[in-house]
């Protein structure tokens, strides 16, 4: 045994010696695979971002803006109770199918099952006394809205008002002394400037992402409303589900937009996010606080963007702007002298390059405001003062009392189109354009699109008259309604 051990030791020592000799020889005859570099002899520079003409400026610091806005962005949880109809439910009054097996399901019997749907999003505190902006689609039809602040305090929110055409909603919580985000002037936002998106994507609270403004005046046809206003700020700051209603801020921590949508083939961030400009937000929210509804101004024109093909086809003197195809009979534009074939190039010295741009400018005004519209007509530039009106050609603002009535009922109404009234053979009526939580939704199954023809058998002729009738009603109310493309008359009763 000792002999074998001695032989093993001698062999190991010999092998180690041979390897050492080989390595030494290899080192003498070959270049090394790696070597240390003397960094002092290599020209070096910091890995910093530098703007043209500003040498040495470091990469922007986002921490200051993030710290300013973090406390003013909230998490929103909206809860809605939905009744699902089950056509073949169990026999009424029994918990099993025993009697159904012998007697069958009664003809026409339907069972309703109540389910709770929960959605989440973001919101922005804009006043220290608890006013919060979010998207309408975040809180639409919600039975309960819970707000969670950055410090984890929770409150139940009340809906002050909503606006479908801009997809905005105003909420209120009963608390004071809150941090809030001031408004920036979104007209001054420039393509290429840095912005931060702050919100709660995928329920990840208080998330901040950075990017630049990649475009302005984008229309992506996502707001499903007849009078939709889309002139989005486009950004490449990452926006995902749950960011809706959150803040898009500049490097000063001021609000430039409300994050609303993404363009994505997967449903998650793919490089394009869209925010409602702060100037539109400020006007809409101001109206909701003061009047309870948006005071929307209209030009009353049919328009399209000017491009090279249209300019050549129509022989236009300009290559950008908004072409007027036609006008409504009682429109503000027609009354002021705008003509079909005019090209609107600016409003109040603000250049108008596209339809969304025009909508954005008009959306910042109320009925009764006078704007100076510059049009290109027959190779000449003409300035036309236009007094903006409501859709029906009026300059009066909506009264707060009227919005309180609509909020109580939970509906929004407008004068029914003349062609619809004639088609249904009615003498008049108002069209229900929106149904929200309220007396009518709780007491009836009325649907949007309903034409209210009579109130307690009294003929309805206009929106103003309908509001006068409802303002003086007490006790039970019976509405006589029709729907387009239906011959049946529906009756909806409820108590005030």
N, C-alpha and C positions, 0 to 999 in steps of 0.2 A: 504493500500500500504506500509506504514511504517513497518507493522508487517512482511510482506514478505521480505522486504529488510534486516531487522534485522536477520531473520531466515537464509537468504542466507549468510550473513557475518559470523554468528556463525558456519554454516556448513563448510564454506571454511577454517576457522581457525582450526577447528577440523580435517579436512582432511589433512591439511599441517602438523599438529602436529603428526598425525598417520604415515605419510610417513617418517618423520624425525626419529621417533623411530625405524621403520622397517629398514631403511638404516643403522642406528647405530648398530643394532643387527646383520645385515648381515655382516657388516665390522668386527665385533668381531669374527665371526664364520667361515669366508671363506677367502681363499687367493685371493689377487687382480689379475685381468686379466693382467695387465701390471705393471711393476715397473721400476724405473730408475736404471741404472747400473753404477757403479762407474768405468769409463773407465781407471782410473789410475791403477787399479788392474788387468787389462786384457792385456796380451802380445799383442803388435801391431807392424805392419810393414807397410811401404809405399806400395801403389799399383803400383809398378814399374816393368818394364821389365828387367830381368837380364840374360845376356849371361853366358853360362857355363864358370866358371873360372874367371868371372869378377863381383864379388859381389858388390852390391851397384850402378851399372850403371843404370841410369834412362832410361825410354822409349825414343826411338830416337825422336829428334826434326826435323820435316820436314819443318819448316818455312824457314830456311836458303836456302835450295835447291829450294823451291817454289819461293822465292823472286828472286833468280838468274835467273830462266828460264821463269817466267811469261811474261816478256816483249818480249821474243823472240819466243813466240808461237802465230800464227796468225789465224784468221778466213778466210776461203776461200768460196766464192760463185761463182759457175760456171754456166753459162747460155748457153743453147744450143737451137737453133731454129730447130725444127723438122717438116718435111712436111709429113702429114698423107694423104694417098690417100683414097678418098671416092668414091666407085664404082658407085653409082647412085647419082651424084650431080645434081644441078639444071641445066636447059638448059643454055648453054653459053650465057652470055650477059643479062640475065634476073634475077630479084630478087625474082620471085615467080614461082609456078609450073603451071601457066595457059597454056603455050604452050606445056608443057610436057603432060598435060592431053589430048591434042588433037593429038600431033605428037609423043609422047613417047620420051624416052632418046635415043640419037644417039648411035648406036652400038659401044661398045668399049670406049665410052667417060668416062673419070674419072676426078674428080675434086680433087685438092690438097688444103688442108687447113694447114696453118702454125701455129704451137703451140710453146710456149716457155716452156722449161723444166729447172728447177732450182735445183741444188744440192749444198749441203754444206759439208764442212769438215774442216780439220785443216792443218796447215803447220808449219815448223820450220825454223827460220832464222839461216843460218849457216855462213854468212859473213856479215860484217857491211855495205857492199855496195849493199845489197838488194837481195842476192841469197837466195831462199827459197826451201826447200824440202817438198814434199808431196807424196801421193800415186797417181799412174797413174790413178786409177779408179775414183779419185776425180775430175780430170780435163779432162779426156778422151773425145774427140770430142767437147769440149767446144768452143763456138764462142766468149765468153767473160769471163774473170776471174777477179773477184774483191777481193782484199786483204784488210782486216780490221786489223789494228794493235791494240795492247793492249790499246793504248791511243786514239782509235777510229778514227784515220786518215785512209782514204781509198785511194787505188791506183789500177790502172789497171795493171795486170801482163802479161808478155810475157812468153810463153813456150820456154825454151832453149833446152830442150830435154826430151825424155821419154824412159822408158825401160819396155817392157811388161813382160819380163821373171822374173823380180824382183818386178814388180808393183811399180816402183818409177818414179817420175817426178821432173824436176828442173825448177823453175820459177825465174823470175827476175822482180823487181820493181825499178823504177828510183828514188832512195832516198839513202842517205848515213848516216853514224853515227848511225847505228842501233845496238841494243844489239843482240848478237848471242850466240848460245850454242856450246861450244867446244865438239869435239868427244872424247869419252872414247874408250878404247880397249875392244871390246866385247868378245874377247877370254878370258879375265881375269874375266868376269862376272861369279859369282858362284851361283849355285842353293841355295836358301834360303836367299840371300841378299835382302835388302830393295830397292825398286824402286818406282818412282812416275810416273804416267801417266798424261800428261797435254794436254788439248785439248778443244773442243767445242761440247760436246755431246748434242744432241737434241737442238742445237743452244744456249745452255747455255754457254756463252763465258767464257774463262779463268777458266776452272774447273780442280781441282787437286784431284787425288785419289791416295791412297797409297796401296802397297801390296809387295809381294816378288816375286822373280824369282822362278817359280815352276818347270820349266824344260827348257832344251836347245835342239836345233837341231830338233825341231818338223816339220814334214811334214804333212800338212792337206789337200793337193790337192785342194787348192782354186785358185791358179794362173793358169788361162787357157791359157797356152802357151806351145808350143812343147818343148822348152828348159827352162821350169820353174825352178827357183832355190828357194827352200823352206827349210830354216833351221832356223825356227822362235825361238825367245825367248818367252817362255810361262810365263805369269804372272797372278796373281789373283788380281792385281790392276784393279778396275772397268773400263772397256772400253765399250762404247756404240756407236750406230750410230752417226756420227759427230766427233768421235775421230780419224777417219781415217786420216793418215798423221801427227798426233800429235806426241809429244815427249814422250819417255820413258827414264827417267834420273835416275842416281844414287844419292846417298846422297851428292855428291859433286856438283850436278847440271850439270853433264856432260852427253852427249847423249850416251845411250847404245843401242837405237833402235828407229825405226819409227813404231808407232802403226798402224796395218793394218787390223786385223780381229778379230772376236770373234767366239767361238763355243757355239751355243745357239739353243735350240729347239723353242724359242719364238721370236728371233730376237733382244733381249736385253740381257744385261749382265747376265751370269749364272755361273760365276766363272772362265772362261778361256778366256784370251786375248792373242793375238800374235803380236809380233813386229819383224821387219826386223833388224838383228844385225847391229850395227853401222859400223863394218868393211866392210860389203858388201855395205852399204850406201855410205861410204866414197869413195870406189873405183869407184862405178857407177857414183856418182856425179862428182868426179874428171875427169872421162872420158868425161862426158857430157860437162863440162866446157872447157876442152882442145880440144876435137875432135868433139863435137856435137853428138856423138854416143858412145855406150859402146863397148870397145875393149874386146870382149869375147874370153876367152881361152877354149880349149877343150882337153880332154884326148882321146876321141873317143872310149870309152869302154861301153859295156853293163854290168850292175852290179846289184847286189842285196845284201841285208844285210845277214851277217852270223848269224845264230842262232844255238841252240843245235841240232836241227833236221838236218840242212844242214851240220853241222860239222860231225855228225855221218854218214850221207849218203855219203859224199865225203871223209871221213877219214882225215879231216883237223886237223892240229896241234894246231889251235887256235879256240876260241869260240866267238870271236868278230872281226869285221872288215868288209870289203866290198869285196865280191866274184866277180871275173871277169868271166862272162859267155862267152863273146866274144868281138871282136874288129872290127872296120871299117877297110877297106882295106888300106886307106891312113892316118890312125890315128897316132897321136903322140905317143901313148902307144905302138903300134905295131912296129913303127920304132925304139923305144928305147929298145925293147926286152921284154916287158911285155907279158905274155902268158895267154891264157884261163886256168882257174883253179887256178891262183894266188889269194891270199888274200891280199888286200892292207890294211896295219895296221897303217901306218903313212905317212905323207907328210911333209918334212922339219921339222922333229921331233915333229910335231903336231899329236897326236893320232887320228886315224880315226876309229870311232865305228859304223858309219852308212852311208847310202847313202847321206842324207842331210848334214852330217858333211863333207864328201868328196866334195860335190858340193860347200859348203861354202868356203873351202880352195882354190879350183880351181878358184872360182869366184873372188877371191882377186888378181888374176894375169892377165897379158896380153899375147897375142900371142908373142912368142919369149922368154918368161921367162923360165928359167931352174929350175925345182923342183926335189928334191931327194925323190923318192918314195920307201918306204920300203915294200917289199912283203914277205909273207910266202909261200914258195914253197918246196914241198917234205921235210917237217920238217926242212927246213933251212930258215934263214932270209937273204934276198938279198936286197941291195940298188941299185936302178936303176935311173940314171939321165935322166930326160925326158924334152925335149924342147917342150913346149906347142905350139899349132897351132890354126888357125881358124877352123871352121867346115869343110872347103874345103882343109885343110892340109897346109895352108900357114902361114908364120910367119910375113908377112907385116901388119902394122897397117893401119886402114882405114884413108884416107886423109880427112882433114877438108873440102876441096872443094867438095868432094863427098857428105858429109853429108849436106852441104849447098844446093846442088842441090835437094837432097831428101826432105829437109825441105821446099824448094820452091814448089816442086810438091805436097808434102803432102803424100808421100808414102814411104814404106820400101820394098826393093826387095832383093831377094837372088837367087842364081842359082837354076833353076827348077830341081827337082829330075829326074834322068835319066829314071826311070820307067814311070813317067808321060809324059815325052817327047815322048817316044816310044808309049805309049798308045794313045796319041793324033795324032801320025803320023807327028810330027814336026821335024825340023832339029835342033832346039835349042830354048832357051827362058829363061826368068827370071820370077820368081813367086812373085807376090805382096803379101807380108805377113801382111801388115798393111796399112790402109788408115787413114790419119789425115787431119785436116783442111788445105787446100792448093789449088793450081790451079786445080788439077784433081778433087777433091771433089766438087768444085764450078762449074766446067764446064761439068762434066760427071756424070754418075751413076755407075762408075766402082766399083766393089766389091773386097774385099780381097779374094785371091785364084786365081785371074786372072793370066794367063800365057801370058806375053807379048812376042809375036813371032817376030814381025817386028816393026821398027820405020821408018815411011815414006817409006815403002816397002823394007827397008833394013833389012836383016836377023839379028836377035839377037842371039848370041851364048853364052854369059856369062854376069854376073853382071858387070864385069869390062868394057866389050865392050859397054854395055848399058849405063853406066855412061859416057864413052867417047863420045858416040853419043849425049847424052842429054847436055853434057857440051858445045858443040859447036853449039847447035840449037838456032835459032832465028825465030820469027814469028810463023806461024801455024805448029802444029805437029799432025800427025795421027798415032795412035797406033793400031796394029792388034793383037787381043787377043782371047784366048780360055779359056774355063773353063772345069775342069775335069768333066767327065760324061755328057758333052754336045757336040753335033756335030756342033752347030752354031758358026760361026766366028763373033766376035764383033769388031766394029771400034769406037774408042774414039778420038775425035778431040778437041784440045784446043790451045790457043795462049800463047806464052812466051813473 
